[in-house]
Amino acid sequence: MLMEALFMPGATMFYRAQFAAARVCNEKAVAAYDDRERTKFWTAYTGHNAGVTHRCYLALALWHLGYPDQALRLSRETQELARTIGHAFSLGHAVDFTACLSHFCRLGAQVEAAAEEEMAIGKEQGFQLWHALGTIHKGAGMFLQGRTTEALPILLRGFHSFRATGAEVRVPFYLSMLGDAYTRYARFEDALKALNEGLAIAEKNDDRFQEAELHRLKGELSLAESTDQAGAEDCFGRAIETARRQQSRAWELRATMSLARLWQRQGRRDEARGALAAVYGAYTEGFTTPDLVDAKALLETLA
């Protein structure tokens, strides 16, 4: 019961972007209370296996805090655990969070593979939630792989199905996906609407784990739509400030890359290099993941 009791504060802290506190809460639950037989017993009463779901949130928190290799390793272990316990909803949970983490890491093929399994579980078991989220992730995975023409209709279909459930948690995350897709389609009015709605819901519900990325994407939209460099710089700055406050090294890195690219275009190479080197230098792992590969390449062009 102590493990179960730790689940809701751990999940709540994650969505409120209190990533370090969420990590502590979830790690405590897994390390101290994850008795497999007792966890299995309580699954029948709570609807989920807390050994699986704690690990799901822990993996995402680790990614935000700057440990992508640990996050991906834990995600694989969580899926393996979920496949051994014979509880379909918990397996859907593990696969869904694998898709989320893969999306954060920009691993498009892995997102799509997890999405296909999530949709299959949802269809087989009648889980509307997992089927809707799997559809979103399928569109997102295709988008990351450059199949943009096919991706947007699927992403929209999944998003509308998800909202039809009445759920609001994670809505800012999915609106950020839509905003990014609309920007790349040059549907700038739709992009701004999606990103602004995402920020408004994040504020209303205190659902802030995507807040920094929403600000960054607004900056990218400003550059794509009007080459408004001052507006973009302000958005990137807000993204960095938000990420630092939340201790999300991952969002800080991505927003700093956006700012560094802008400064590079403006001839402010020394400022760009200094800012990016400071964030990149704080990492101790994950150097083969796309964001860190891109950050290293950008640093080399600024040398």
C-alpha positions as CSV (number, residue, x, y, z in Angstrom):
1,M,0.0,0.0,0.0
2,L,2.9,2.4,0.6
3,M,4.0,1.8,-3.0
4,E,0.5,2.5,-4.2
5,A,0.3,5.6,-2.0
6,L,3.4,7.0,-3.5
7,F,2.1,6.6,-7.1
8,M,-0.3,9.6,-7.2
9,P,2.1,12.2,-5.7
10,G,4.9,10.9,-8.0
11,A,2.7,11.2,-11.1
12,T,1.3,14.6,-10.0
13,M,4.8,16.0,-9.4
14,F,5.8,14.8,-12.9
15,Y,2.9,16.6,-14.6
16,R,3.6,19.7,-12.5
17,A,7.2,19.6,-13.9
18,Q,8.7,18.9,-10.5
19,F,11.0,16.3,-12.2
20,A,13.6,15.9,-9.4
21,A,11.0,15.4,-6.8
22,A,9.1,12.9,-9.1
23,R,12.3,11.0,-9.5
24,V,12.9,10.7,-5.8
25,C,9.3,9.6,-5.2
26,N,9.3,6.9,-7.9
27,E,12.8,5.7,-7.0
28,K,11.7,5.3,-3.4
29,A,8.7,3.3,-4.4
30,V,10.6,0.9,-6.7
31,A,13.6,0.5,-4.3
32,A,11.7,0.0,-1.0
33,Y,8.3,-1.4,-1.8
34,D,8.2,-3.3,-5.1
35,D,7.3,-6.7,-3.8
36,R,6.1,-8.5,-6.9
37,E,3.4,-10.6,-5.2
38,R,2.0,-7.8,-3.2
39,T,2.1,-5.5,-6.2
40,K,0.2,-8.1,-8.2
41,F,-2.4,-8.4,-5.4
42,W,-3.2,-4.7,-5.4
43,T,-3.4,-4.5,-9.2
44,A,-6.8,-6.2,-9.0
45,Y,-8.0,-3.3,-6.8
46,T,-6.3,-0.3,-8.3
47,G,-6.5,-1.2,-12.1
48,H,-2.8,-0.8,-12.7
49,N,0.4,-2.6,-11.6
50,A,2.3,0.0,-9.6
51,G,5.6,-1.7,-10.3
52,V,5.1,-0.9,-13.9
53,T,3.6,2.6,-13.6
54,H,6.2,3.9,-11.2
55,R,8.9,2.9,-13.6
56,C,7.1,4.6,-16.5
57,Y,7.1,8.0,-14.7
58,L,10.7,7.4,-13.4
59,A,12.0,6.9,-17.0
60,L,10.4,10.2,-18.2
61,A,11.8,12.1,-15.2
62,L,15.3,10.7,-15.8
63,W,15.1,12.0,-19.4
64,H,14.2,15.4,-18.3
65,L,16.9,15.5,-15.7
66,G,19.6,14.7,-18.4
67,Y,19.9,10.9,-18.2
68,P,18.6,9.7,-21.6
69,D,20.5,6.4,-21.6
70,Q,19.2,5.5,-18.1
71,A,15.7,6.5,-19.2
72,L,15.8,4.3,-22.3
73,R,17.3,1.3,-20.4
74,L,14.6,1.6,-17.7
75,S,11.9,1.8,-20.4
76,R,13.0,-1.4,-21.9
77,E,13.1,-3.1,-18.5
78,T,9.6,-1.8,-17.8
79,Q,8.2,-3.3,-21.0
80,E,9.8,-6.6,-20.2
81,L,8.3,-6.5,-16.7
82,A,4.9,-5.6,-18.1
83,R,4.9,-8.6,-20.4
84,T,5.5,-11.0,-17.6
85,I,2.6,-10.0,-15.3
86,G,-0.5,-10.8,-17.4
87,H,-2.3,-7.4,-16.9
88,A,-3.3,-5.9,-20.2
89,F,-3.9,-2.3,-19.0
90,S,-0.5,-2.1,-17.3
91,L,1.1,-3.4,-20.5
92,G,-0.7,-0.7,-22.5
93,H,0.6,1.8,-19.9
94,A,4.2,0.6,-20.4
95,V,3.9,0.7,-24.2
96,D,2.3,4.1,-24.2
97,F,5.1,5.6,-22.0
98,T,7.7,3.9,-24.3
99,A,6.1,5.9,-27.2
100,C,6.3,9.1,-25.1
101,L,9.9,8.6,-24.2
102,S,10.9,7.7,-27.7
103,H,9.1,10.9,-28.9
104,F,11.1,13.0,-26.4
105,C,14.2,11.3,-27.7
106,R,13.2,11.9,-31.4
107,L,13.3,8.2,-32.2
108,G,10.6,8.1,-34.9
109,A,10.7,4.4,-35.8
110,Q,10.6,3.4,-32.1
111,V,7.6,5.7,-31.6
112,E,5.7,4.2,-34.5
113,A,6.5,0.6,-33.4
114,A,5.2,1.3,-29.8
115,A,2.2,3.1,-31.3
116,E,1.2,0.0,-33.4
117,E,1.4,-2.2,-30.4
118,E,-0.6,0.3,-28.2
119,M,-3.3,0.5,-30.9
120,A,-3.5,-3.3,-31.1
121,I,-3.8,-3.6,-27.3
122,G,-6.5,-0.9,-27.3
123,K,-8.5,-2.6,-30.0
124,E,-8.2,-6.1,-28.5
125,Q,-9.1,-5.1,-25.0
126,G,-11.6,-2.3,-25.8
127,F,-9.3,0.3,-24.2
128,Q,-10.4,3.5,-25.9
129,L,-7.7,5.5,-24.1
130,W,-4.8,3.4,-25.3
131,H,-6.2,3.2,-28.9
132,A,-6.5,7.0,-29.1
133,L,-3.1,7.6,-27.7
134,G,-1.6,4.9,-29.9
135,T,-3.1,6.7,-32.9
136,I,-1.5,10.0,-31.8
137,H,1.8,8.4,-31.4
138,K,1.6,6.7,-34.8
139,G,1.1,10.1,-36.4
140,A,3.9,11.6,-34.3
141,G,6.3,8.7,-35.2
142,M,5.6,9.1,-38.9
143,F,6.1,12.8,-38.6
144,L,9.5,12.3,-37.0
145,Q,10.5,10.1,-39.9
146,G,9.6,12.7,-42.4
147,R,6.4,11.2,-43.6
148,T,4.6,14.4,-43.0
149,T,1.8,14.2,-45.6
150,E,0.5,10.9,-44.1
151,A,1.2,11.9,-40.5
152,L,-1.1,15.0,-39.8
153,P,-4.5,13.3,-40.5
154,I,-3.5,10.4,-38.2
155,L,-2.3,12.7,-35.5
156,L,-5.5,14.8,-35.7
157,R,-7.7,11.6,-35.6
158,G,-5.9,10.4,-32.5
159,F,-6.1,13.8,-30.8
160,H,-9.8,14.1,-31.4
161,S,-10.4,10.6,-30.1
162,F,-8.4,11.3,-27.0
163,R,-10.3,14.5,-26.3
164,A,-13.6,12.6,-26.7
165,T,-12.7,10.6,-23.6
166,G,-12.9,13.8,-21.6
167,A,-9.3,13.5,-20.5
168,E,-7.2,16.7,-20.1
169,V,-4.0,15.5,-18.6
170,R,-1.2,15.6,-21.3
171,V,-3.3,17.7,-23.6
172,P,-0.5,20.4,-23.8
173,F,1.9,17.6,-24.9
174,Y,-0.3,16.7,-27.8
175,L,-1.0,20.3,-28.7
176,S,2.7,20.8,-29.0
177,M,2.9,18.0,-31.5
178,L,0.1,19.6,-33.5
179,G,1.7,23.0,-33.3
180,D,5.0,21.7,-34.6
181,A,3.2,19.8,-37.4
182,Y,1.1,22.8,-38.4
183,T,4.3,25.1,-38.5
184,R,6.0,22.6,-40.9
185,Y,2.9,22.6,-43.1
186,A,3.0,26.4,-43.1
187,R,-0.5,26.5,-41.4
188,F,0.7,29.2,-39.2
189,E,-2.6,30.4,-37.8
190,D,-3.5,26.8,-36.8
191,A,0.0,26.4,-35.2
192,L,-0.4,29.5,-33.1
193,K,-3.8,28.4,-32.0
194,A,-2.6,25.0,-30.9
195,L,0.5,26.3,-29.1
196,N,-1.5,29.0,-27.3
197,E,-4.1,26.6,-26.2
198,G,-1.4,24.3,-24.9
199,L,0.1,27.0,-22.8
200,A,-3.4,28.0,-21.5
201,I,-4.3,24.5,-20.5
202,A,-0.8,24.0,-18.9
203,E,-1.5,27.1,-16.8
204,K,-5.1,26.2,-16.0
205,N,-4.4,22.6,-15.0
206,D,-0.8,23.0,-13.7
207,D,0.1,20.4,-16.3
208,R,3.5,21.9,-17.1
209,F,5.8,19.1,-18.2
210,Q,5.6,20.3,-21.8
211,E,5.6,24.0,-21.0
212,A,9.2,24.9,-21.9
213,E,8.8,23.1,-25.3
214,L,5.6,25.0,-26.1
215,H,7.5,28.3,-25.7
216,R,10.3,27.0,-27.9
217,L,7.9,25.9,-30.6
218,K,6.3,29.4,-30.5
219,G,9.8,30.8,-31.2
220,E,10.3,28.5,-34.2
221,L,6.8,29.5,-35.4
222,S,7.8,33.2,-35.3
223,L,10.9,32.5,-37.4
224,A,8.9,30.4,-39.9
225,E,6.0,32.7,-40.3
226,S,7.6,36.2,-40.2
227,T,11.3,36.0,-39.5
228,D,10.5,37.8,-36.3
229,Q,13.9,37.3,-34.7
230,A,13.2,39.5,-31.6
231,G,9.9,37.6,-30.9
232,A,11.6,34.3,-31.4
233,E,14.5,35.2,-29.1
234,D,12.0,36.1,-26.4
235,C,10.2,32.8,-26.8
236,F,13.5,30.8,-26.7
237,G,14.5,32.8,-23.6
238,R,11.3,32.0,-21.8
239,A,11.7,28.3,-22.8
240,I,15.2,28.2,-21.3
241,E,14.1,30.1,-18.1
242,T,11.2,27.6,-17.7
243,A,13.4,24.6,-18.3
244,R,15.9,25.8,-15.7
245,R,13.2,26.5,-13.1
246,Q,11.9,23.0,-13.7
247,Q,15.3,21.4,-13.7
248,S,14.7,19.9,-17.2
249,R,18.1,19.7,-18.7
250,A,16.5,18.1,-21.8
251,W,14.2,21.1,-22.6
252,E,17.0,23.5,-21.7
253,L,19.3,21.8,-24.3
254,R,16.7,21.9,-27.0
255,A,15.7,25.5,-26.4
256,T,19.4,26.5,-26.2
257,M,20.0,24.9,-29.6
258,S,17.2,27.0,-31.1
259,L,18.6,30.1,-29.5
260,A,22.1,29.3,-30.6
261,R,21.0,28.8,-34.3
262,L,19.3,32.2,-34.2
263,W,22.4,33.9,-32.7
264,Q,24.6,32.1,-35.3
265,R,22.4,33.7,-38.0
266,Q,22.9,37.1,-36.4
267,G,26.7,36.7,-36.2
268,R,26.7,36.2,-32.4
269,R,28.8,33.1,-32.6
270,D,30.7,33.5,-29.4
271,E,27.5,33.9,-27.4
272,A,25.9,31.0,-29.1
273,R,28.9,28.7,-28.5
274,G,29.2,29.7,-24.9
275,A,25.5,29.1,-24.1
276,L,25.3,25.8,-25.9
277,A,28.6,24.5,-24.5
278,A,27.5,25.1,-21.0
279,V,24.3,23.0,-21.4
280,Y,25.9,20.3,-23.5
281,G,28.9,20.0,-21.1
282,A,26.5,19.2,-18.2
283,Y,25.6,15.9,-19.9
284,T,27.4,12.7,-18.9
285,E,25.6,10.3,-21.1
286,G,23.2,10.0,-24.1
287,F,25.7,11.2,-26.6
288,T,24.3,9.1,-29.4
289,T,20.7,10.4,-29.0
290,P,19.6,12.9,-31.7
291,D,19.5,16.0,-29.6
292,L,23.0,15.5,-28.3
293,V,24.3,14.5,-31.7
294,D,22.8,17.7,-33.1
295,A,24.1,19.8,-30.3
296,K,27.7,18.5,-30.9
297,A,27.4,19.2,-34.6
298,L,26.1,22.7,-34.0
299,L,29.0,23.4,-31.5
300,E,31.5,22.3,-34.2
301,T,30.0,24.8,-36.7
302,L,30.4,27.5,-34.0
303,A,34.0,26.7,-33.2
